[in-house]
Amino acid sequence: MAIWIYPKVKSDYNHKATTNGAKMAKNTQKLSSCSIFLCTSPFLCYTMRMKIEVTFDEIAPKDRDTYEIIDIRDASDFEHGNIPGSKNMSMQDIYNHRELAGKELYICCRNGTLSLAVARQLQQDGFLAYNLQGGYVEWLTRHLKMVDDKQKSQDVEKSLQKKFHDCIFSKFCKAINEYDLLQPNDKVAVCISGGKDSMLMAKLFQELKKHNKFPFEVVYLVMDPGYSPENRDIIEKNAKMLNIPVTIFNTNIFESVYTIPKYPCYVCARMRRGYLYAKAKELGCNKIALGHHYDDVIETTLMSMLYGGQIETMMPKLHSENFDGLELIRPLYLIREKDIKHWRDYNDLHFIQCACKFTDTCTAEACQKNTGSKRKQVKRLIENLAKTDPQIEGCIFRSTQNANLAKLLGFKDKNGVHHSFLDDYVNNNPNKK
């Protein structure tokens, strides 16, 4: 036996609810005008089942006040890019907001896979829930088709020259000068993952080339590690919109690491780095540029202490150990992530975050266990500390420039040899005659 609820305002869908769902409807004024009857035929119940999926075309003509778009992705994924007007909520959040019971809920995830199961469960519990077909990726694909590429590129470049000159472009130049990241006649492979950081870095290199203070070459390099066609399309459309002439090459890294049970992200990152070095060398580059920013640096510094049991940081440049003559540089080293986000949102830009198979198909819990949850925890820790003391972030950053070896129990020199404070303890006695 099943209980069916028919809202009088809708004649095209039939809505199934459990007993708990019926109680919710009874207690919610917005669902008070319903006709309820008992269905004892399993076949009849199946044929009257509520529609489970809707498309963006279907919801376009609807009154915005009559529905909510609920994005069930992790909060950090939602923050990286979302459908305008959507709300970031978990299933438990939905149950706790009883006022949602009277609205149509369009459940959204990255690509409409995980949200389908959530929509089914919500329907069973009496909500007017539908899966939003294609999810955020579908919305982003449609959005990019409507953008005027030439105008957008000009607006983005103007914003770097004016509004974001001090907080972004000047700090980009400062890092290059302070850490000696570029020399005349360098050929740099600017590595683009498709996210906000690497896309900004590409635009900054283009802006730097305009100044032409000394000769250097740039290749805008995109490695496809096995993206879905939709994600690959988004990267290409964003590059075209921003007037970035990308060179794309293919690998099968995602297939290689997908079945690794522990630390797949670490293995993936190492493999990607290796492929990028190899391609850069093939193209005649002597440097590769990655888009790590100031916040990445302080998070890595703290992570090495909390989870690695060592004191080290993310360096602004490194010599490659396996590719002779190649260096890695990080030109965004002094740029704050909040300023990158401001630049992205100010220009109404939408990028992918991580387009690997884990984020496409895993559950939220599995993703947290397998993909960078420790970095997210450290990020939240630093954010909470900074609320009570705004100097915290700067102190973490400066600590790696002010290491006092005399106050450390031990350290490794550049050759990897470990030294103890006891080695010179007797000789360093100020009272020794």
Secondary structure by P-SEA (a helix, b strand, c coil): cbbbbbccccccbbbbbcaaaaaaaaaccccccbbbbbbccaaaaaaaccccccccccccccccccbbbbbcccaaaaaaccccccccccaaaaaacccccccccccccccaaaaaaaaaaaaaaccbbbbccccaaaaaaaaaaacaaaaaaaaaaaaaacccccccaaaaaaaaaaacccccbbbbbccccccaaaaaaaaaaaaaaaaccbbbbbbbbbbcccccaaaaaaaaaaaaaaccbbbbbbbcccccccccccaaaaaaaaaaaaaaaaaaaaaccccccccccaaaaaaaaaaaaacccccccccccccccccccbbbbbccccccaaaaaaaaaaabbbbbcccccccccccaaaaaaccaaaaaaaaaaaaaaaaaccaaaaaaaaccccccccccccccccccccccccccccccccccc
